[in-house]
Amino acid sequence: MIIVLKEIQVKKTRIFCGMLICVLSFFIGPWQLQAAVTPNDVYAVFDLADRKLNGILEAEGKPVFDGKLFPEKGLKPMHVYQMAVSCLETIHWYEAENGMVPVPIVIATPRKYTPADVLRLAGLVLFEVDRIAGHLKIYGLDEDAAWVENKTPTHVFFKILTLYIKMNTLAGKSKISPSEVYAQMVRAVKDVKSILGNIDPARRYRVDPPRSDRGLKPADVFKKCLSARESINASRRHFGLETIPVPALDPGMDIKPMDVFVQTQIIIAEINLLKMGTGTVSVTPLPISVTGKTPSDVHQQAALMKYLLGQIEPLEKLVAVMEKRK
């Protein structure tokens, strides 16, 4: 179907075509679908969902997000997939709170994701946005998917991130709190612990990083996240994986909890791929609701995560030495 759309070279196509692509993705074997789907196809579906959500927000009298997002480059389908998972979590929460049968929770697993995998979630997001519009009795929304070209996974990532922010606005959650970011950081910590536990079932790793200062700001946590991503890149090189560009923080940028939240999603996606290097099969745990957390608490979890990441290679060497002594 995607090939047909490209052949006719139309600027816009009816939504049922886009939905058909998504439906076919569940039934066409991966040997056919993986090579056919491009970031352009995924972006077009998310873009249509985004425009529909704009219409819903306007009808509900809520602001449409048009703010700045921290720049990234070189992102991969795994990052987009994780961000789409988070968007679906918000959709699930909104639907449950508003008397709808909620969309099932989707979880990320240790595997290499492709645009075809992300397209499945894009179709699900679009379907749920349409369901929400129907529930609210909002009609006449955009039904045409735009023809797009030259899109990368990074473009797609920011499109689904925009959708996530708008879904939060619809759900009455205009801001991300430090407690929500803390819950995400705990997930990343547990993921790294699962890698270390798989390397060494005796769990001979340390969990005593230096204590974080009190009174820290989101920008301090953001810096620690970027540092943790550098540690992930060190592990990626160890496992023979391509590194992911880590952006530099402009001192003049106003970093908010939302920016730190985005970093947690990038980190969770990258840790899931690291699991494959050690044969770790555990899935990322669902977030547990917490309250009363501060940026300093989040920073402490980020510091612990970085501390644990730095022990992956040394722990492998220790286990190898211990095995030789048996």
C-alpha positions in Angstrom: 0.0 0.0 0.0 2.9 2.4 0.8 4.4 1.7 -2.6 1.1 2.5 -4.3 0.9 5.8 -2.4 4.4 6.7 -3.6 3.7 5.9 -7.2 0.7 8.1 -7.5 2.7 11.0 -6.0 -0.2 12.8 -4.4 0.2 15.5 -1.8 -2.6 14.2 0.3 -4.3 10.9 0.7 -7.5 9.8 2.4 -7.1 8.6 6.0 -8.4 5.1 5.3 -5.3 4.6 3.2 -3.1 5.5 6.2 -5.1 3.3 8.5 -4.9 0.5 6.0 -1.1 0.7 6.1 -1.3 0.3 9.9 -3.7 -2.6 9.7 -1.6 -4.3 7.1 1.5 -4.0 9.3 -0.1 -6.4 11.7 -0.5 -9.1 9.1 2.3 -8.7 6.5 5.3 -10.7 7.4 8.3 -8.7 8.7 10.4 -9.9 5.7 8.1 -7.7 3.5 7.1 -4.9 5.8 10.5 -3.9 7.4 12.0 -2.8 4.1 8.9 -1.1 2.9 8.1 1.3 5.8 10.1 4.6 6.1 10.1 7.4 8.6 8.1 9.4 6.1 5.2 6.9 6.4 5.3 7.0 10.2 5.6 10.7 10.4 2.5 11.1 8.2 0.3 9.0 10.5 1.5 10.8 13.7 1.1 14.2 11.9 -2.5 13.4 11.1 -3.1 12.3 14.7 -1.5 15.6 15.8 -3.7 17.7 13.7 -6.8 15.9 14.9 -5.7 16.4 18.4 -5.3 20.1 17.7 -9.0 20.2 16.7 -10.0 18.4 19.8 -8.1 20.8 22.0 -9.6 23.8 20.3 -13.1 22.4 20.6 -12.4 21.8 24.3 -11.1 25.3 24.8 -7.6 24.2 25.8 -4.3 25.6 24.5 -2.5 24.0 21.6 1.2 23.5 22.5 3.5 25.6 20.4 6.6 25.8 22.6 10.3 25.1 22.2 11.7 21.6 22.7 15.3 20.8 23.5 17.0 19.9 20.2 18.2 16.4 19.5 19.8 14.7 16.5 20.6 11.2 15.4 17.7 9.5 17.2 16.6 6.0 16.2 13.3 4.2 15.8 13.8 2.8 19.4 13.6 6.4 20.8 10.4 7.0 18.8 8.9 3.7 19.9 9.5 4.6 23.6 8.0 8.0 23.2 5.0 6.5 21.5 4.6 4.1 24.4 4.5 7.1 26.8 1.9 8.8 24.7 -0.3 5.7 24.8 0.1 5.6 28.6 -1.3 9.1 28.8 -4.1 8.1 26.4 -4.8 5.1 28.6 -5.1 7.3 31.7 -7.3 9.8 29.9 -9.7 7.2 28.6 -9.9 5.4 32.0 -10.7 8.7 33.7 -13.4 9.7 31.2 -15.4 6.5 31.2 -13.9 4.9 28.1 -12.5 1.4 27.7 -8.8 2.4 27.8 -6.3 1.3 25.2 -4.1 -1.5 26.5 -0.8 -0.6 28.0 2.1 -1.2 25.7 5.6 -2.0 27.0 9.0 -1.9 25.4 11.2 -5.0 25.2 14.9 -5.5 24.5 15.0 -5.6 20.7 16.0 -3.5 17.8 13.0 -1.5 16.6 12.3 -0.5 13.0 10.0 2.1 11.4 7.5 -0.8 10.8 7.3 -1.4 14.6 6.7 2.3 15.2 4.1 2.4 12.5 2.0 -0.1 14.4 2.0 2.3 17.4 1.3 5.3 15.2 -1.8 3.5 13.8 -2.9 2.8 17.4 -2.4 6.4 18.5 -4.4 7.7 15.5 -7.2 5.2 16.2 -7.4 6.3 19.8 -7.4 10.0 19.0 -10.4 9.3 16.7 -12.0 7.3 19.5 -11.6 10.2 21.9 -13.0 12.6 19.4 -16.1 10.4 19.0 -16.5 10.1 22.7 -16.4 13.9 23.0 -18.8 14.2 20.0 -16.3 16.3 18.1 -16.7 15.9 14.4 -15.3 17.5 11.2 -11.7 16.9 12.1 -9.0 16.7 9.4 -9.1 13.4 7.5 -6.3 13.8 5.1 -2.8 12.5 5.7 -0.2 14.9 4.3 2.5 13.7 1.8 5.9 14.1 3.5 9.4 13.6 2.4 13.0 13.6 3.9 11.9 12.8 7.4 14.2 11.1 9.9 13.5 9.2 13.1 14.4 12.5 14.9 11.7 14.3 13.1 9.2 11.6 14.0 10.4 11.7 17.6 9.5 15.3 18.0 6.2 14.8 16.3 5.1 12.1 18.8 6.6 14.2 21.6 4.4 17.1 20.6 1.4 14.6 20.6 2.4 13.5 24.1 2.5 17.1 25.4 -0.9 17.8 23.8 -2.5 14.6 25.2 -1.3 15.7 28.7 -3.0 19.1 28.1 -6.2 17.4 27.2 -5.9 15.2 30.3 -5.5 18.3 32.4 -1.8 17.7 33.1 -0.3 20.9 31.7 3.0 20.4 33.5 5.2 17.4 34.3 6.1 17.3 38.0 9.5 16.2 39.5 7.6 13.2 41.0 6.6 12.0 37.5 10.2 12.4 36.3 11.4 10.5 39.4 9.1 7.6 38.6 10.6 7.4 35.1 14.2 7.6 36.4 13.5 4.7 38.8 12.5 2.6 35.8 15.8 3.3 34.1 17.7 2.4 37.3 15.8 -0.9 37.5 16.6 -1.6 33.9 20.3 -1.2 34.5 20.1 -3.3 37.6 18.5 -6.0 35.5 21.5 -5.9 33.1 24.0 -6.2 36.0 22.0 -9.0 37.6 22.0 -10.9 34.4 25.8 -10.5 34.1 26.3 -11.6 37.7 23.4 -13.4 39.4 25.3 -12.9 42.7 24.7 -9.1 42.1 28.2 -8.0 43.1 27.6 -4.4 42.1 27.5 -1.3 44.2 24.6 1.1 44.8 26.3 3.8 46.8 26.9 6.8 44.6 27.7 10.2 46.2 24.6 11.9 47.7 23.1 14.7 45.5 23.0 18.2 46.9 19.7 19.6 48.1 18.1 22.5 46.3 19.0 21.4 42.8 17.2 22.6 39.7 15.8 20.7 36.6 18.9 22.0 34.7 21.2 20.1 37.1 19.2 16.9 36.6 19.3 17.5 32.8 23.1 17.7 32.9 23.3 14.4 34.8 21.1 12.8 32.2 23.4 13.9 29.4 26.3 12.6 31.4 24.5 9.3 31.8 23.9 9.1 28.0 27.7 9.4 27.6 28.0 6.4 29.9 25.5 4.6 27.8 27.5 5.4 24.7 30.6 3.9 26.4 28.6 0.7 27.0 27.3 0.8 23.4 30.9 0.9 22.1 31.7 -2.0 24.4 29.0 -4.0 22.8 29.9 -3.0 19.3 26.9 -0.7 18.9 26.7 2.6 17.1 26.8 5.6 19.5 24.0 8.1 19.7 24.8 11.9 19.6 24.5 13.6 23.0 23.6 17.2 22.7 25.3 20.0 24.5 23.3 22.1 27.0 23.1 25.8 26.2 23.6 27.6 29.6 20.9 30.1 28.6 18.2 27.4 28.1 15.3 27.3 30.6 15.2 23.6 31.4 11.9 22.4 32.8 10.8 19.0 34.2 9.3 18.1 30.8 12.8 18.4 29.2 14.2 16.0 31.9 11.2 13.6 31.3 12.2 13.4 27.6 15.7 12.5 28.5 14.4 9.7 30.7 12.5 8.3 27.7 15.7 8.5 25.5 17.7 6.8 28.2 15.1 4.0 28.7 15.1 3.3 25.0 18.9 3.1 24.9 19.2 0.9 28.0 16.7 -1.6 26.4 19.0 -2.0 23.5 22.0 -2.5 25.8 20.2 -5.4 27.4 20.6 -7.3 24.1 24.4 -7.3 24.6 24.1 -9.4 27.7 21.1 -11.5 26.8 19.0 -9.7 29.3 15.3 -10.2 28.5 13.5 -8.3 31.2 11.0 -5.7 30.1 11.0 -2.1 31.4 8.8 -2.0 34.5 5.8 0.2 34.5 6.1 3.5 36.4 4.9 3.5 40.0 3.2 6.7 41.2 5.1 8.7 43.7 4.6 12.2 45.3 6.6 14.8 47.0 9.8 14.4 45.0 12.2 17.3 44.2 14.7 17.8 41.4 17.4 16.7 43.9 15.6 13.4 44.4 15.5 12.9 40.6 19.2 13.8 40.4 20.0 11.2 43.0 18.3 8.5 40.9 20.1 9.8 37.7 23.4 9.6 39.6 22.7 6.1 40.7 21.8 5.1 37.1 25.1 6.5 35.8 27.0 4.8 38.7 25.4 1.5 37.8 26.1 1.9 34.0 29.8 2.4 34.8 29.9 -1.0 36.4 28.7 -3.1 33.4 32.1 -3.7 31.8 34.1 -4.2 35.1 31.4 -6.6 36.4 31.8 -8.7 33.2 35.5 -8.9 33.8 35.0 -9.8 37.4 32.6 -12.6 36.5 35.1 -13.9 33.9 37.9 -14.0 36.4 35.7 -15.8 39.0 34.7 -18.4 36.3 38.3 -19.1 35.6 39.0 -19.8 39.3 36.3 -22.5 39.5 
